[in-house]
Amino acid sequence: MVGPHASVPPRPPWPGPSARRGRYAPGGARPGPANPYALPVRYVPPRRSVGSGVVGTLGAVAAIVVIGVLAFAAFGGGDGGDDGTASGGVTRRASRSAATSNALYKTGELTPVSCRLPPIIPGSGTSMKGFMDRLSGCLDAVWRRQFRTADLAFTRPHRVFWSQPGRSPCGSYPQPGAAAFYCAVNNTMYVGLRNIVETSGNEPVSHYGVYARVISHEYGHHVQQEAGILAYGHQLMNQQGASATTEASRRIELQAQCFAGAFLGAERATLPMTDEQYHAMVADVFGRGDDHQPPERRDHGSARHYAGWVITGFAKRVLSACNTWTAAPSEVS
């Protein structure tokens, strides 16, 4: 999974649970009970002085927690019956082929729409909302065209870009560490205008590629929902044991990563995704691997794979490269 700029940063030195002395981003406390769709907080190792010969790995950038709440209530039981609802209340039936041989995989490269993003002004919720609105509109146009090519129905997601606390069918927001989530009950993306910056450890907004990846990832879950992929993934999670459940979750999350990378790669010239933006994005996602989690919490993928599937999508831009459902288990670990 190597793209044109795809030098993956060295893995941070994850300390064991008893030795961990680093910190997490403000509002990014370690999650409580495992949520199968909660993206992991990025761990930031403790700073060391330059005089000691060790510089804090990856600097002071902390984590965004992005909750892809794909809402169990949106799906039926795992009995082979109705297992999801599409936009407009159209009932979907889960099927293995929807995930493993979806028509989207045969549509080739994503077609760019020459998306140009406005700058984000530090501390300005208005400019962040303008950035998200423009980016979401580009995502609508790109994915609508791709679904049309696949002869599949598509309805864009609703979005709520919040500046005040509120409630969704998938729970209240903000929650500790939660900057964004996708709720499949009402096909809506929720993103906190301030929270997305605060829970990133105040990553400079000039590194807009980091924030564009978050929105594109959550949009990727909507793509999975519209294509019928989530229904199958959730059926697997209902029917199988703990190990298979976390593997199914990883396949869902890593595919959303690849879809995000494919979009950003398609629009790389006009966003633009410069080397600086690309490397900031890769460093961010690399820090979110769940290598250090116990087995029952490894539901998003190792650092190498969590970054690697974004890199694959960015480099290849063809959706067949994002088929995590036929990838070997070792490629989604």
N, C-alpha and C positions, 0 to 999 in steps of 0.2 A: 504494500500500500504506500507507494512512494510517488509523490507528485513532483511538479517542476521546481517547487521550493521546499520539498518535503523533508527537510532535516529536522527530525523530532528532537526536542531538547532532552538532555539526560534526565533519567528518572530521579525525582527528588528522593532524598534519603528518608523514607518513611520509618519513624521510630515505632517500637512496639507500644501497645496500649499503656503499659506502666511507665514507659520512659518518655511518652509524648509531652513535650513542653512548648510546642508551637501554639499558634492561635488561629482563630477563625475570624472571618469578616464580621463587622458589627451586624447584629441580627442574624448571624449565621451559626447559631449554636448547633451542636450535633443533634441530629434528629432523634426523636424518641423511638417508639416502635416503628419497625421498618414499613415504609410505604413503597410498594413495588414500583411506583412511578416517580418517586422523589429523586431528583438528581443530587449526587453527593456534593457536600460542601468541599471547597478546595482548601486543602491543608497548606498552611504557610509555615515552613520551618522557622525556628527562632533566628533572629539576626545575630551575626557575629561581627566583631570589629574587623576592619581591613587589616589592622595590625596583627591580628591573630592568624592571618593567612587564609581565612575562610570568609567569603561573602555570602550573605543569605541567599539561598537558592531561589531563583526567579524573582528576587527583589521582594518588595512589600505588597505585591498584588495578592489580594485575598479572593474569596469565592463568591460566586452567585449561586444561590440555590434556586433551581428552576423546577417547579413541581409540574410534571406532566400528568395531571389528574385525569385519567382516562375513564374514570367513573364507572365503578362496577354496576351502578344502577342503570347505565346505558345499555347493558347487555343482559340477556337472559341466562338461564343456567346452562351447564355444559352437557345437555342431554341430546344434542343434535337438532334441537328445535330452533326457534328464532333466537338469534344471539347478537342482536344489535339493531340500532335504528339509524338510518341515513337521514340526511337533511330532509326537511319537509315531512317527516314522519313515515317515510318509506321503510318498511321492515326489511332488514338484511338477514340472510342466513349465512352462518359461518361455514367456510369451506377451506380446505387445505390449499386448493389451487389458487384461491384469492391471494394467498401469501406467497406461495412458491412459484406460480406462473402467471402473475397478474398481467393484464394487458398493458399496464404502464411500462413494464420492463421492455416491451417491444417498440417503444416510441422513440428510441434513440436519444440524442442529446437534448437537454433543455434548450429551448430557443430564447435567447436574450431579448429583453424589451428595452434595452439601453437605459436601465434604471440609474438615476442620479440622485444621491442622497444629500439632503441639506445638512449643513454643519450643526452639531449640537453645542449649544452655549453652556459652559459650566454653570451649574446651579439653576438652570432654567428648565422648569417642567414644561413650559410651552414649546420650547425648541425640541425637547426630547419627544413630546407628543407629535410634533411635526415630522420628526425623523421616523417615528414608528408608523405614522399614517402613510407617509410616502413609501416606506419599505413594504408595508402590508399591501398597498395598492400594486406594487411591482410583483409581489408574490401571487396576488390574485390573478394578474394577467398571465404570468408564466405558467402557473399550474392549471388555469382554466384552459389554456391552449393545449397543454399536454394531455389533459383528460379528454379534450375534444378529439385529439389525434388517436387516442385509445378507444374512442367511441364509448366513453363512460360519462355518466352524469356527474356534474360537479356544481356545488354551491359554496361560495366563499364563506369562511368562518366569520362570525360576529367577533367584535373585539371590545374590550373594556380596558382602557388605559387609565388606571386609577391614580388619584392623588389623595383620596380620602378612604378610610376603611369602608368595607361593604360586605355583601354576602353574595354567593353564587350557589347554584344547585350542588356544587362540589365542595362547599364549605365557605367559611368566612375568609376574608383577606384584609390586611396581610397576616400571615402566620409567621412564627419565628423562622427567619432565614428564607422566606418565600418571596421571590422577586417576580415570578411569572408562572402561569400554569395554563394548561389546556383542559377545558371541561367538555367531555363528549356528550354529557346530558343535553346541553343546549348549543353544542358546536361553537364554543366561544373561547377566544384567547384572552387571558387576563394578565396584564403587566402593570407593575407599579412604577410610575414615572421617576420617583425618588428611590424607591427600594432597589431597582435594578442597578443603580449606581452604588448605593450604600452597601449592598450585599456583595458587590464585586470588590470590596476593599477600596472603593473610590478609584477604580481604574480610570485613568485619564479619559475623558469623553472624546479626546482626539483619536483614541483607539476605537473608533466606531465599529470596526470589524468584530470586536468582541461582542458588542451589543447586537449587531446585525445577526451574528450566529445564534444568539439566544432566541430572537424572534423567529428566525428561519427554522430552528429546531422545533419550536412549539407549533409552527405552521406545518412542519413535517408530520406531526401527530394528526393534524386535521386531514392531511393527504391520506394517511393510513386509514383514518376513519371513513373518508369518502370512498376509498378504494376497496373497503371490506376487509382490510388486513387486520385491523384491531380486533374485529369480532373473532377471527381465528386465533389470534394470539391470546386473547382472554379465555377462549375455550380451552386452550392448552393449559393455561394457568389454573383453571378450575378443576381440570380432570386429572392432573398429574401431581406427583410428590414435590417436596420442597426444592430439590435439585433441579428438576425439570422446570419448575415454576420460575426460578431465578434465571435459567437459561432462556426461557421464552421472553422474560422481561428484557434481558440483554439484547435479544434479537430485535425487539421493538425499539428500544432506545438507540441502538447502534444504527438501525436503518434511518431513524429520524436524523441522526447525525449526518449520515451520508446524503440524505435528501437536502439538508441544509448546505452541505459542502457543494453539491451539484448546482444549487441555485447561485451561491456566491461565486463559484467558478464560472458559470455562464455569464454573470454580470461583472466579472472582474475588471473589465476595461473601463466601465463607466461609473461604478460605485465611488471610487475605484478601489479594488483590493490590491494595494501596493505591497511590496515586500514587507514594509513595516506593519501594515494592517494584518497581513497573513501570519507573520511570526508572532504577533501579539495574540491573535486568535488561537494559534496552535499551542502556545504556551499556556493559555487559559484552559483549554480543554484537556491538555495533558495533565494538568494538576487536579483533574476531577476523577481520575481513575479510582476504582474501589479495591485495588490490590490489598490495601491494609485492612479491609473489612473482614469480619468472619464470613464463612461460606454462605450462611443464610442471608447475608446482606449484600452479596456480590451480584447485584441486579442491574448494573449499568455497564460493566466491562472494565477491564484493566486500563491503566493510563495509556498504554501503547495502542490498544484497540479503540478506546474512546476518542483518541486523537486520530488514529489511523483511518477510521471510517470517514471522518470529515475530509481528511487528506485525499482518500480515494475518490469521494464524490467531487471534490474540487478539481482534481487532476483529470478525471475521465468524463464527468458531466453526463454520462449515459446512465439511465436508471437501472439497466441490467446489472451494473456494477454495484448497485445498492441492495441486491437480493440477499439479505442476511439469512433468509429462511432456508436457503440451500447451502449456505456456507458450513464448512466443517466446524464442529464444536470448538476446536482449538483456535478458530478465527473469531470467535465471539465469546471468549473466556474473560 
